[in-house]
């Protein structure tokens, strides 16, 4: 009888332990809705409302819980695009002088997510471009990416991010509020809208002027051949031509509050 009671007690304790662990894991998975938090943070940055509570929530985020929520490419892209664009606005509105030394602005670790100090460069080139070296036109990857970077970076680089990231310059694409469920459509709209406003095709010279960022990250686009395919796909230039590609000068003038119009696309 005593043996049976002991065995029963062991099973009960084991069951309770499993239940506690399962509950703890579920709380970690559920936690705050980090994607919605990224959208609300970006909205507050737009309206001028306080972003302090959102920044605190990001800082205290559970790293594993965040990773469990960002469990596919669209969720990762939406979250990190919103954060990049939101923090750019918040930081530069608070201290626009930082833009006078842009290299330092982008590389400074001013963003805290789950207890990790991140820079805008790390979000863009480490996470969204899958550990690419910044100034290598997309041809080189980092040799030693951090563990955080490897945990959160995308599985495959999507060239469309370049038409969604706003770094505060006048030549940057406008800011949108990205949602995982609509992301594919939203990125396609971002590409087409930006290219329509930026690309100049000269039929007589058979030449096309494209945004400077396509040259900076040419390998992300598949080289010049890939660039032409993007232009044709988006009906920016006609099919069946092979124009000379020229890269436009980038306007680095500080230009904040460049948000996509609600009725534009």
KEZA-305469 format. One line per field, with one value per residue: residue number from 1; residue in one letter; x, y, z of N, C-alpha, C in turn. Coordinates in pm, 1 decimal. Layout:
N
num [NUM	...]
residuo [A	...]
nx [X	...]
ny [Y	...]
nz [Z	...]
cax [X	...]
cay [Y	...]
caz [Z	...]
cx [X	...]
cy [Y	...]
cz [Z	...]
END
This chain:
265
num [1	2	3	4	5	6	7	8	9	10	11	12	13	14	15	16	17	18	19	20	21	22	23	24	25	26	27	28	29	30	31	32	33	34	35	36	37	38	39	40	41	42	43	44	45	46	47	48	49	50	51	52	53	54	55	56	57	58	59	60	61	62	63	64	65	66	67	68	69	70	71	72	73	74	75	76	77	78	79	80	81	82	83	84	85	86	87	88	89	90	91	92	93	94	95	96	97	98	99	100	101	102	103	104	105	106	107	108	109	110	111	112	113	114	115	116	117	118	119	120	121	122	123	124	125	126	127	128	129	130	131	132	133	134	135	136	137	138	139	140	141	142	143	144	145	146	147	148	149	150	151	152	153	154	155	156	157	158	159	160	161	162	163	164	165	166	167	168	169	170	171	172	173	174	175	176	177	178	179	180	181	182	183	184	185	186	187	188	189	190	191	192	193	194	195	196	197	198	199	200	201	202	203	204	205	206	207	208	209	210	211	212	213	214	215	216	217	218	219	220	221	222	223	224	225	226	227	228	229	230	231	232	233	234	235	236	237	238	239	240	241	242	243	244	245	246	247	248	249	250	251	252	253	254	255	256	257	258	259	260	261	262	263	264	265]
residuo [X	X	X	X	X	X	X	X	X	X	X	X	X	X	X	X	X	X	X	X	X	X	X	X	X	X	X	X	X	X	X	X	X	X	X	X	X	X	X	X	X	X	X	X	X	X	X	X	X	X	X	X	X	X	X	X	X	X	X	X	X	X	X	X	X	X	X	X	X	X	X	X	X	X	X	X	X	X	X	X	X	X	X	X	X	X	X	X	X	X	X	X	X	X	X	X	X	X	X	X	X	X	X	X	X	X	X	X	X	X	X	X	X	X	X	X	X	X	X	X	X	X	X	X	X	X	X	X	X	X	X	X	X	X	X	X	X	X	X	X	X	X	X	X	X	X	X	X	X	X	X	X	X	X	X	X	X	X	X	X	X	X	X	X	X	X	X	X	X	X	X	X	X	X	X	X	X	X	X	X	X	X	X	X	X	X	X	X	X	X	X	X	X	X	X	X	X	X	X	X	X	X	X	X	X	X	X	X	X	X	X	X	X	X	X	X	X	X	X	X	X	X	X	X	X	X	X	X	X	X	X	X	X	X	X	X	X	X	X	X	X	X	X	X	X	X	X	X	X	X	X	X	X	X	X	X	X	X	X	X	X	X	X	X	X]
nx [83.7	193.2	393.2	240.9	119.2	343.4	431.5	210.3	220.9	458.8	388.9	190.2	335.6	508.7	326.4	227.7	458.9	507.2	278.9	317.2	549.6	452.2	257.0	416.8	567.4	363.9	281.3	507.8	506.9	265.7	258.5	325.7	183.6	406.3	433.9	211.3	279.9	503.7	381.4	214.3	406.2	534.7	321.4	284.4	523.5	474.2	253.2	349.4	301.5	387.1	654.0	773.2	671.7	646.6	910.4	1021.7	885.9	988.0	1253.5	1237.9	1146.6	1094.9	1341.0	1327.7	1052.7	987.7	1117.2	968.2	725.6	793.2	788.4	793.7	888.5	742.5	643.5	881.0	988.3	788.8	789.0	1059.9	1095.6	906.3	1015.4	1269.4	1201.7	1044.1	1221.7	1414.6	1271.8	1199.8	1449.7	1580.2	1400.0	1421.9	1692.0	1810.8	2064.2	2225.6	2222.7	2413.8	2647.6	2625.5	2727.3	2801.7	2552.3	2397.7	2542.0	2557.1	2468.8	2173.1	1932.8	1730.4	1645.9	1494.7	1689.9	1924.8	2159.9	2116.5	2195.6	2084.1	2207.0	2262.6	2006.1	1920.6	2129.7	2221.2	1994.7	1767.0	1890.6	2012.6	2273.0	2470.0	2760.8	2790.3	2901.4	2949.7	2813.5	2636.7	2764.6	2922.7	2913.7	2880.5	3145.5	3138.0	2859.8	2646.0	2496.6	2234.9	2167.0	2178.1	1968.3	1741.1	1750.0	1640.5	1546.3	1590.4	1715.3	1521.9	1485.5	1302.1	1286.9	1444.5	1291.2	1125.2	1246.4	1310.7	1543.8	1550.3	1628.9	1576.0	1557.8	1465.8	1233.2	877.5	720.2	545.4	290.4	362.3	217.6	207.1	15.2	-53.1	180.0	321.2	175.0	191.0	468.3	508.7	358.2	504.4	748.3	671.1	550.5	763.2	956.9	820.0	812.2	1078.8	1240.3	1382.8	1332.3	1495.6	1409.7	1522.5	1800.9	1820.3	1850.9	1835.2	1765.8	1814.6	1725.7	1980.5	2020.3	1985.8	2221.4	2399.3	2334.8	2357.0	2390.6	2191.0	1974.9	2023.9	2217.5	2272.2	2113.2	1908.5	1802.6	1687.6	1492.2	1327.0	1235.9	1096.7	904.2	750.3	642.3	778.8	963.5	949.7	905.6	1154.4	1375.1	1713.9	1839.0	2100.0	2211.1	2195.1	2291.8	2116.9	2185.2	2187.3	1972.0	2056.7	1940.2	1790.3	1474.3	1196.0	894.4	786.5	546.6	357.7	78.1	-257.7	-441.0	-287.7	-215.9]
ny [-120.5	123.6	151.7	184.1	428.3	593.9	572.9	682.7	942.3	1031.5	1030.9	1226.7	1453.9	1468.7	1517.2	1766.6	1918.7	1908.1	2041.6	2297.5	2377.2	2375.6	2573.9	2793.2	2805.5	2860.6	3113.1	3251.4	3226.4	3352.2	3619.3	3975.9	4107.7	4127.7	4211.5	4375.5	4560.8	4673.4	4803.8	4985.0	5134.4	5255.4	5406.5	5583.9	5720.8	5853.6	6020.9	6172.6	6107.9	5981.3	5751.0	5605.7	5395.0	5186.7	5151.7	5069.9	4825.9	4679.9	4666.5	4508.4	4274.1	3921.3	3723.3	3462.5	3431.9	3633.7	3537.2	3305.7	3416.3	3552.9	3368.7	3320.2	3432.5	3662.4	3769.4	3831.8	4022.4	4226.8	4308.4	4397.4	4588.0	4781.9	4854.7	4956.4	5179.2	5322.7	5377.6	5530.3	5765.3	5848.1	5883.2	6077.8	6289.6	6364.5	6428.9	6579.9	6656.5	6437.5	6340.7	6470.4	6333.5	6073.5	5812.6	5740.9	5768.8	5558.8	5335.7	5343.5	5195.4	5229.7	5119.7	4908.4	4580.6	4316.6	4320.0	4348.4	4558.0	4729.2	4845.7	5062.2	4980.7	4711.6	4603.7	4647.3	4539.2	4312.6	4165.2	4205.1	4185.6	3949.0	3908.2	4058.6	4228.7	4574.6	4772.9	4635.6	4591.3	4385.9	4148.7	4022.9	3831.0	3851.4	3740.8	3668.2	3675.0	3783.3	3588.4	3669.8	3799.7	3585.1	3435.2	3589.3	3681.3	3698.0	3418.2	3426.8	3675.3	3949.3	4157.3	4361.0	4493.0	4716.7	4913.8	4975.2	5053.9	5338.8	5580.4	5837.4	6022.9	6246.9	6112.6	5866.7	5585.8	5620.0	5573.9	5289.2	5106.1	4800.3	4477.7	4132.7	3968.5	4109.3	4163.1	4080.3	4193.6	4461.7	4515.1	4480.2	4692.7	4902.4	4881.4	4927.4	5183.6	5348.3	5313.3	5411.6	5680.1	5748.4	5641.0	5716.3	5687.9	5701.4	5692.0	5760.8	5765.7	5513.8	5452.3	5416.3	5572.8	5484.7	5442.4	5529.4	5344.6	5097.0	5051.9	5052.8	4815.9	4612.1	4335.4	4226.4	4265.4	4098.6	4179.1	4386.5	4271.4	4157.2	4392.8	4512.9	4325.1	4362.6	4621.9	4581.5	4393.2	4550.5	4722.8	4957.0	5006.9	4921.9	4584.6	4369.8	4531.9	4648.9	4859.4	5101.9	5122.7	5375.5	5528.7	5726.9	6030.7	6032.6	6196.8	6319.4	6492.8	6578.8	6448.1	6412.7	6244.5	6129.6	5968.1	5704.3	5775.2	5713.3	5655.9	5585.2	5338.1]
nz [0.0	84.9	-105.3	-336.2	-280.6	-279.3	-542.7	-668.7	-567.2	-681.1	-954.0	-947.3	-870.0	-1088.9	-1294.6	-1211.0	-1234.2	-1511.7	-1597.9	-1486.3	-1623.1	-1883.8	-1867.7	-1812.6	-2045.8	-2226.3	-2143.1	-2206.2	-2483.6	-2550.4	-2413.5	-2460.9	-2764.4	-2993.6	-3258.0	-3301.8	-3110.9	-3233.8	-3445.7	-3311.1	-3180.5	-3399.4	-3492.5	-3280.2	-3301.7	-3535.0	-3474.2	-3270.3	-3011.2	-2682.3	-2681.7	-2491.1	-2327.4	-2510.8	-2591.0	-2349.0	-2317.0	-2531.5	-2456.1	-2224.5	-2326.3	-2356.5	-2483.7	-2600.8	-2611.4	-2790.0	-3018.3	-3062.7	-3138.4	-3371.5	-3597.7	-3871.1	-4204.1	-4289.3	-4050.9	-3918.5	-4096.9	-4096.1	-3824.7	-3779.2	-3980.9	-3905.9	-3657.3	-3729.7	-3892.7	-3710.6	-3492.0	-3624.2	-3680.7	-3418.5	-3286.2	-3445.9	-3440.6	-3179.1	-3160.9	-3407.6	-3488.7	-3491.9	-3746.3	-3885.4	-3872.1	-4023.4	-4047.4	-3787.7	-3666.8	-3781.0	-3701.1	-3426.4	-3116.7	-3020.1	-2966.5	-2777.9	-2757.5	-2608.7	-2410.2	-2552.7	-2702.3	-2995.3	-3326.4	-3594.6	-3827.3	-3766.9	-3755.8	-4020.8	-4196.4	-4064.4	-3967.6	-4147.0	-4396.2	-4380.7	-4245.3	-4398.1	-4521.4	-4484.1	-4669.7	-4930.5	-5153.9	-5138.3	-5189.0	-4999.3	-4698.3	-4339.1	-4130.4	-3859.6	-3729.9	-3461.4	-3192.1	-3136.5	-3372.0	-3554.4	-3455.9	-3511.4	-3773.7	-4119.6	-4327.4	-4597.2	-4810.3	-4909.2	-5171.9	-5173.9	-4933.5	-4944.1	-5047.5	-4849.9	-4617.4	-4425.7	-4384.5	-4298.2	-4485.9	-4767.2	-5008.6	-4934.2	-4933.0	-4864.9	-4539.5	-4426.4	-4242.8	-4150.9	-4189.9	-4114.3	-4244.6	-4469.0	-4592.6	-4828.0	-5039.0	-4955.9	-4975.5	-5248.5	-5347.1	-5233.7	-5371.5	-5643.1	-5627.7	-5537.5	-5738.4	-5961.5	-5902.1	-5901.2	-6110.3	-6428.0	-6764.4	-7067.9	-7383.0	-7630.8	-7584.7	-7493.8	-7220.1	-6864.0	-6561.2	-6231.8	-5879.4	-5639.2	-5434.3	-5548.7	-5673.9	-5459.1	-5332.2	-5522.0	-5564.6	-5410.8	-5568.5	-5776.2	-5955.6	-6252.9	-6445.9	-6292.8	-6187.5	-6414.4	-6466.1	-6245.3	-6298.8	-6537.9	-6457.5	-6289.2	-6465.4	-6530.6	-6724.5	-7076.0	-7203.5	-7357.3	-7403.4	-7355.1	-7176.6	-7095.8	-6765.2	-6527.8	-6223.4	-5996.3	-5810.3	-5457.3	-5235.8	-4940.0	-4762.1	-4454.2	-4385.4	-4231.7	-4108.2	-4337.4	-4439.7	-4585.1	-4785.8	-4691.6	-4893.8	-5101.3	-5294.5]
cax [0.0	284.2	461.8	144.3	103.8	467.3	429.0	105.3	271.4	560.1	316.4	121.7	438.7	556.0	219.7	225.7	578.3	481.7	175.3	380.1	639.5	368.7	195.9	522.1	599.9	251.3	286.9	618.3	463.4	161.9	320.9	273.9	182.1	518.2	412.3	121.0	358.3	587.9	292.4	171.7	526.2	552.5	211.0	315.8	631.4	412.6	162.4	418.1	268.1	501.5	694.4	850.9	618.5	678.6	1054.9	1043.2	835.5	1085.0	1374.3	1213.4	1089.2	1158.9	1403.7	1273.2	913.0	987.7	1154.5	855.1	623.0	844.0	819.7	803.0	954.5	657.3	639.2	1012.0	1001.8	698.0	836.1	1186.4	1075.1	838.2	1109.4	1371.7	1142.1	1000.0	1335.6	1476.7	1194.0	1207.1	1584.9	1613.7	1315.3	1477.2	1825.0	1839.8	2206.7	2291.3	2228.7	2532.3	2748.0	2535.6	2792.1	2789.0	2409.5	2349.6	2617.5	2545.9	2373.8	2078.4	1804.5	1739.3	1541.4	1517.1	1814.7	2039.2	2177.9	2123.6	2204.8	2003.6	2284.4	2246.7	1871.6	1912.7	2223.6	2234.8	1869.3	1683.8	1968.8	2074.3	2415.7	2551.8	2851.0	2721.2	2956.2	3006.7	2715.2	2560.7	2841.7	2991.6	2842.6	2962.1	3213.8	3101.5	2737.8	2616.3	2393.5	2105.3	2148.2	2147.7	1837.5	1629.7	1763.0	1553.4	1603.8	1630.1	1711.7	1417.9	1530.2	1195.1	1304.3	1511.3	1187.7	1040.8	1325.4	1326.6	1657.0	1541.8	1673.7	1472.8	1546.2	1414.8	1092.7	788.0	699.3	414.8	273.4	364.1	143.4	244.7	-89.6	-61.7	315.6	359.5	107.8	244.7	602.2	494.7	312.1	616.4	844.1	615.0	529.7	891.8	1021.3	745.9	847.7	1222.7	1308.5	1368.1	1370.6	1518.7	1394.7	1615.2	1935.6	1808.6	1916.2	1741.4	1822.9	1748.6	1768.0	2117.3	2023.1	1996.5	2364.4	2464.6	2304.7	2326.4	2380.2	2059.8	1879.0	2063.8	2297.3	2199.2	2009.8	1797.9	1741.4	1601.9	1376.2	1239.2	1174.6	999.4	796.2	666.4	597.1	846.4	1018.7	886.8	975.4	1230.8	1482.5	1829.3	1896.3	2211.7	2164.8	2268.1	2245.1	2091.6	2246.9	2097.4	1954.7	2066.0	1880.4	1702.8	1334.0	1120.0	748.5	753.0	461.7	278.5	-60.0	-352.9	-510.8	-188.1	-188.5]
cay [0.0	237.6	162.3	238.5	570.2	661.9	580.0	779.3	1076.7	1065.5	1063.6	1355.1	1557.9	1476.1	1581.4	1907.6	1980.7	1923.1	2146.0	2426.6	2409.1	2404.9	2705.1	2894.2	2816.8	2925.1	3254.0	3307.1	3234.0	3453.4	3746.2	4087.0	4087.6	4212.9	4271.6	4488.9	4659.1	4744.2	4892.6	5092.4	5216.5	5335.8	5502.7	5687.3	5800.2	5938.2	6120.4	6252.6	6059.8	5924.2	5615.7	5551.7	5265.6	5087.2	5128.7	4989.3	4690.1	4614.8	4642.2	4400.2	4159.0	3791.5	3693.0	3339.1	3458.7	3712.6	3447.1	3216.2	3491.1	3585.0	3232.9	3306.4	3545.6	3780.9	3826.7	3893.0	4142.2	4330.6	4356.4	4470.6	4707.6	4880.1	4903.5	5038.7	5306.1	5393.4	5429.8	5637.2	5886.1	5888.0	5929.6	6200.7	6399.4	6404.7	6487.0	6581.9	6678.5	6308.8	6313.4	6535.9	6226.8	5962.0	5684.2	5715.8	5753.8	5425.2	5228.6	5354.9	5101.3	5312.6	5048.2	4792.4	4479.7	4197.3	4333.8	4357.1	4689.0	4713.8	4965.2	5056.2	4898.5	4570.2	4564.1	4643.0	4450.9	4187.1	4090.2	4210.9	4144.9	3819.7	3915.7	4106.7	4340.4	4696.0	4833.7	4534.1	4579.0	4262.8	4031.6	3959.0	3808.8	3866.9	3619.2	3630.7	3739.3	3753.2	3487.9	3737.3	3821.0	3455.2	3388.9	3669.6	3722.3	3631.7	3300.0	3462.6	3818.6	3994.8	4289.2	4460.0	4570.5	4843.3	5010.6	4985.7	5112.8	5483.1	5617.3	5977.6	6109.0	6288.1	6011.8	5739.6	5551.1	5657.7	5475.0	5223.8	5023.8	4666.6	4369.5	4004.4	3913.2	4189.2	4207.9	4056.2	4298.6	4591.0	4531.3	4498.3	4830.6	4990.0	4875.6	4991.7	5326.1	5416.8	5311.9	5502.7	5817.4	5771.9	5594.5	5797.1	5609.6	5781.8	5602.3	5801.0	5721.1	5377.1	5453.6	5428.9	5617.2	5414.5	5492.5	5497.5	5227.1	4975.0	5033.7	5019.7	4676.7	4553.2	4188.9	4195.6	4270.4	4006.9	4251.5	4473.0	4189.5	4149.1	4525.2	4531.3	4237.5	4430.0	4735.4	4528.2	4331.1	4656.5	4805.4	5085.9	5015.0	4819.4	4457.6	4351.2	4629.2	4635.1	4994.2	5128.5	5162.2	5481.5	5543.4	5864.8	6078.7	6020.3	6320.4	6285.9	6596.8	6523.9	6462.8	6325.7	6238.6	6090.5	5849.3	5668.4	5819.5	5604.3	5622.3	5560.4	5194.8]
caz [0.0	94.1	-234.1	-432.2	-249.7	-320.3	-689.8	-703.0	-534.3	-782.5	-1076.6	-927.1	-875.1	-1227.6	-1370.9	-1172.7	-1291.5	-1655.7	-1612.3	-1456.6	-1734.0	-2001.5	-1845.5	-1824.9	-2187.9	-2294.6	-2109.4	-2283.5	-2623.2	-2562.6	-2376.8	-2541.6	-2909.6	-3031.1	-3390.2	-3279.0	-3037.6	-3331.5	-3521.2	-3220.3	-3160.0	-3520.5	-3496.6	-3181.2	-3360.2	-3637.3	-3416.3	-3170.0	-2877.0	-2610.8	-2721.6	-2379.2	-2282.7	-2613.5	-2582.5	-2227.5	-2343.3	-2619.8	-2375.7	-2129.0	-2397.3	-2340.3	-2612.3	-2657.1	-2642.7	-2913.9	-3127.8	-3088.4	-3211.4	-3505.2	-3643.0	-4017.1	-4268.8	-4292.6	-3916.2	-3894.2	-4178.7	-4048.6	-3694.4	-3786.4	-4064.1	-3822.0	-3556.0	-3795.1	-3932.9	-3591.2	-3416.6	-3702.3	-3658.0	-3277.4	-3252.2	-3517.6	-3392.7	-3050.3	-3179.5	-3550.7	-3513.6	-3515.1	-3890.2	-3941.3	-3882.5	-4051.3	-4021.3	-3644.7	-3636.9	-3818.4	-3634.3	-3280.4	-3056.4	-2945.7	-2962.2	-2688.8	-2778.3	-2526.1	-2335.6	-2643.3	-2764.5	-3139.6	-3409.5	-3716.5	-3920.9	-3736.3	-3797.2	-4166.6	-4265.0	-3992.7	-3957.3	-4267.9	-4513.5	-4345.2	-4211.0	-4508.4	-4493.9	-4527.4	-4790.8	-5019.5	-5262.4	-5121.0	-5230.8	-4887.5	-4573.4	-4218.6	-4086.5	-3723.6	-3680.1	-3321.2	-3169.0	-3148.9	-3516.0	-3617.6	-3409.1	-3562.1	-3913.7	-4215.4	-4391.3	-4733.5	-4832.8	-5001.0	-5217.3	-5157.5	-4809.8	-4974.4	-5082.0	-4730.6	-4509.3	-4432.4	-4299.1	-4262.5	-4595.4	-4862.2	-5114.8	-4879.7	-4958.0	-4754.6	-4433.5	-4415.0	-4122.9	-4210.6	-4125.4	-4173.8	-4330.5	-4591.9	-4621.9	-4966.9	-5116.7	-4915.6	-5030.6	-5392.9	-5366.1	-5199.3	-5482.9	-5762.2	-5600.4	-5529.5	-5870.1	-6050.2	-5868.5	-5906.1	-6232.9	-6549.6	-6882.1	-7187.4	-7497.4	-7736.9	-7546.9	-7443.2	-7087.7	-6753.5	-6434.3	-6121.4	-5747.6	-5596.9	-5346.0	-5629.5	-5697.8	-5332.5	-5295.5	-5653.2	-5559.6	-5352.8	-5679.0	-5882.2	-6053.6	-6346.5	-6510.1	-6198.0	-6178.1	-6531.9	-6448.0	-6149.0	-6368.0	-6634.9	-6380.6	-6233.2	-6579.0	-6526.9	-6859.7	-7160.2	-7222.0	-7480.1	-7421.5	-7266.3	-7165.7	-7006.2	-6631.5	-6458.6	-6086.1	-5958.8	-5687.4	-5341.9	-5159.8	-4798.3	-4678.1	-4351.4	-4423.6	-4142.0	-4124.9	-4474.3	-4426.4	-4701.9	-4781.4	-4672.4	-5017.8	-5205.2	-5305.1]
cx [88.1	356.1	370.8	126.9	224.7	470.3	327.4	152.2	373.2	492.8	247.2	221.9	490.1	454.4	214.4	343.2	559.8	381.8	233.0	469.8	562.0	304.2	297.1	559.2	490.1	249.3	397.0	578.0	363.7	222.0	254.7	272.0	287.9	501.7	319.0	194.0	444.9	504.8	249.3	286.9	547.3	442.9	235.5	427.0	575.3	333.0	230.5	381.1	392.6	528.5	764.7	803.1	651.5	827.3	1088.8	999.2	930.7	1212.1	1356.8	1154.7	1166.6	1212.2	1345.2	1126.2	899.5	1018.9	1040.4	743.6	667.4	886.9	807.4	858.2	871.5	649.7	770.9	1024.1	914.7	749.4	959.3	1177.8	1009.0	933.3	1213.7	1316.0	1098.6	1115.5	1408.4	1405.3	1210.9	1343.1	1615.4	1523.8	1368.9	1610.3	1863.3	1986.9	2282.2	2309.3	2347.8	2648.5	2672.2	2598.0	2778.7	2643.7	2361.4	2419.3	2606.4	2437.8	2279.7	1944.4	1820.5	1618.3	1579.9	1652.4	1939.4	2043.9	2202.8	2140.5	2110.0	2074.4	2264.3	2107.3	1864.7	2000.9	2240.3	2109.3	1792.8	1758.6	2046.6	2227.0	2504.7	2643.5	2790.4	2772.1	3025.0	2911.1	2635.5	2636.8	2904.0	2901.3	2935.8	3025.7	3165.3	2977.3	2709.6	2508.0	2254.3	2070.7	2108.2	2010.3	1723.0	1638.3	1670.8	1625.0	1657.4	1614.5	1607.1	1452.6	1426.5	1209.1	1366.0	1411.5	1090.0	1113.3	1341.4	1433.0	1657.7	1583.9	1560.1	1452.4	1491.4	1271.0	1005.9	764.5	557.2	411.4	258.1	295.9	181.3	143.9	-97.8	76.6	354.6	301.4	167.7	383.0	598.1	451.0	426.7	717.8	792.9	599.9	661.3	958.5	951.7	784.7	994.0	1288.9	1278.1	1420.3	1379.7	1520.5	1496.0	1755.9	1938.9	1884.8	1809.3	1816.1	1744.3	1799.2	1907.6	2123.0	2030.4	2141.6	2439.9	2450.3	2276.0	2312.4	2247.5	1953.5	1912.8	2142.6	2210.6	2088.7	1886.1	1726.3	1644.4	1476.8	1275.7	1165.1	1067.9	878.6	698.0	620.2	653.7	913.7	954.1	970.0	1056.2	1338.7	1594.7	1898.3	2020.4	2155.1	2257.1	2207.3	2234.2	2167.5	2144.0	2092.4	1948.1	2009.5	1784.5	1557.2	1251.0	970.6	705.5	675.1	377.5	134.6	-153.6	-420.0	-415.2	-152.8	-260.0]
cy [126.9	262.6	227.0	389.5	651.0	681.0	683.9	922.1	1124.0	1107.3	1200.0	1470.9	1579.0	1551.3	1731.8	1983.6	2008.2	2035.2	2284.8	2471.5	2447.9	2542.4	2816.8	2916.7	2890.4	3074.7	3323.0	3326.5	3346.8	3591.8	3863.5	4046.3	4181.9	4276.9	4391.5	4600.1	4740.0	4842.6	5011.8	5188.9	5310.1	5442.5	5617.2	5778.6	5897.8	6052.8	6212.4	6215.4	6000.3	5780.8	5543.0	5413.1	5155.3	5051.4	5043.9	4844.9	4612.7	4577.9	4521.5	4275.2	4031.5	3747.3	3568.7	3355.3	3536.9	3623.3	3352.2	3286.8	3522.6	3455.7	3211.5	3435.9	3673.3	3848.4	3895.7	4025.9	4256.0	4392.6	4445.2	4592.6	4818.0	4939.3	4995.7	5177.1	5389.1	5455.1	5539.7	5769.3	5938.5	5949.2	6064.2	6317.9	6454.2	6477.0	6484.7	6604.0	6548.8	6280.7	6380.9	6437.4	6095.5	5826.2	5645.1	5692.8	5612.2	5313.3	5232.0	5261.5	5176.1	5244.1	4925.3	4701.7	4354.4	4201.3	4342.9	4495.2	4670.1	4849.6	4950.7	4970.8	4750.3	4520.9	4549.0	4534.3	4315.2	4102.4	4087.6	4171.0	4015.5	3826.8	3950.3	4219.6	4464.8	4748.3	4729.5	4502.9	4448.9	4136.3	3955.6	3945.1	3827.3	3733.6	3572.4	3707.0	3696.4	3646.2	3546.7	3755.6	3691.7	3403.8	3461.2	3705.6	3640.0	3511.1	3332.1	3612.6	3852.9	4137.9	4398.6	4541.9	4707.1	4952.9	5031.0	5051.6	5262.5	5526.7	5765.1	6073.9	6139.9	6184.7	5878.1	5713.3	5595.2	5541.2	5420.3	5144.6	4879.9	4562.0	4237.8	3952.4	3985.4	4221.3	4191.6	4165.7	4435.5	4616.4	4550.2	4640.5	4928.9	4996.5	4956.5	5142.5	5403.1	5424.4	5406.8	5647.8	5851.1	5740.9	5686.7	5714.8	5702.4	5689.2	5632.1	5749.1	5574.2	5362.9	5472.4	5469.6	5553.5	5468.5	5444.8	5369.5	5096.2	4946.4	4994.6	4871.9	4593.2	4401.2	4144.7	4188.3	4171.7	4074.9	4334.6	4397.2	4181.7	4283.1	4548.4	4444.8	4299.3	4545.4	4689.3	4469.3	4435.8	4757.0	4946.9	5112.7	4904.8	4692.3	4459.6	4454.0	4601.4	4770.4	4998.4	5175.4	5268.3	5500.9	5690.4	5901.7	6072.7	6153.4	6286.2	6395.1	6533.0	6554.1	6364.2	6332.9	6207.2	5957.8	5829.2	5713.8	5699.9	5560.5	5600.3	5413.3	5114.1]
cz [0.0	-38.2	-338.9	-411.0	-296.7	-471.5	-736.0	-679.0	-637.5	-912.4	-1065.8	-935.2	-1017.1	-1314.3	-1340.8	-1233.1	-1440.3	-1680.1	-1590.7	-1571.1	-1859.0	-1989.5	-1863.7	-1970.9	-2263.0	-2266.9	-2188.8	-2428.3	-2640.9	-2535.9	-2446.8	-2688.9	-2966.6	-3168.5	-3378.0	-3204.8	-3134.4	-3413.3	-3436.4	-3192.4	-3279.0	-3531.1	-3399.2	-3231.8	-3463.6	-3575.1	-3315.4	-3027.5	-2811.3	-2657.0	-2607.8	-2337.1	-2382.0	-2608.3	-2460.8	-2249.3	-2433.0	-2543.1	-2284.1	-2193.9	-2366.4	-2476.3	-2678.3	-2694.3	-2771.7	-3034.1	-3163.7	-3164.6	-3353.8	-3574.4	-3793.3	-4075.7	-4263.8	-4157.1	-3882.3	-3969.3	-4126.3	-3918.3	-3708.8	-3877.1	-3981.7	-3717.9	-3617.9	-3827.8	-3812.0	-3514.4	-3493.1	-3677.6	-3514.4	-3244.0	-3317.8	-3480.4	-3260.2	-3067.0	-3327.5	-3583.5	-3537.4	-3664.6	-3957.1	-3955.0	-3902.1	-4021.2	-3875.4	-3606.3	-3665.6	-3742.0	-3481.9	-3226.2	-2962.4	-2922.9	-2875.2	-2711.7	-2700.9	-2455.4	-2420.2	-2707.1	-2914.5	-3207.2	-3527.7	-3821.7	-3894.3	-3778.3	-3949.5	-4226.9	-4196.5	-3995.6	-4088.7	-4395.2	-4487.5	-4337.9	-4330.2	-4460.9	-4556.7	-4661.1	-4878.0	-5133.7	-5255.6	-5153.1	-5113.8	-4765.7	-4455.8	-4180.5	-3949.4	-3674.8	-3536.9	-3310.1	-3184.2	-3296.6	-3585.7	-3577.6	-3480.1	-3710.2	-4005.0	-4276.2	-4529.9	-4752.8	-4939.1	-5042.8	-5192.2	-5030.3	-4837.0	-5012.6	-4965.3	-4614.4	-4529.6	-4333.0	-4264.4	-4371.4	-4692.2	-4972.2	-5065.4	-4923.6	-4840.8	-4659.4	-4438.6	-4285.2	-4169.6	-4122.7	-4191.9	-4275.2	-4465.7	-4650.4	-4768.6	-5056.8	-5085.4	-4975.2	-5182.2	-5426.4	-5339.7	-5312.3	-5601.2	-5743.9	-5602.9	-5666.4	-5967.7	-6026.5	-5889.2	-6041.2	-6350.9	-6667.6	-7003.4	-7308.8	-7607.1	-7707.9	-7505.5	-7310.8	-6980.7	-6626.8	-6321.2	-5987.7	-5709.1	-5514.7	-5423.8	-5664.9	-5572.4	-5298.3	-5420.3	-5649.5	-5498.2	-5462.3	-5791.0	-5991.8	-6147.2	-6419.4	-6420.7	-6184.0	-6294.2	-6520.3	-6350.6	-6216.7	-6466.9	-6563.1	-6328.4	-6339.1	-6573.6	-6660.7	-6943.3	-7168.9	-7351.5	-7505.9	-7322.6	-7254.8	-7077.6	-6872.3	-6573.7	-6320.1	-6048.0	-5831.2	-5575.3	-5267.7	-5010.9	-4707.3	-4578.0	-4384.9	-4342.7	-4174.2	-4268.1	-4468.7	-4551.7	-4683.4	-4771.7	-4802.0	-5134.4	-5208.5	-5204.5]
END
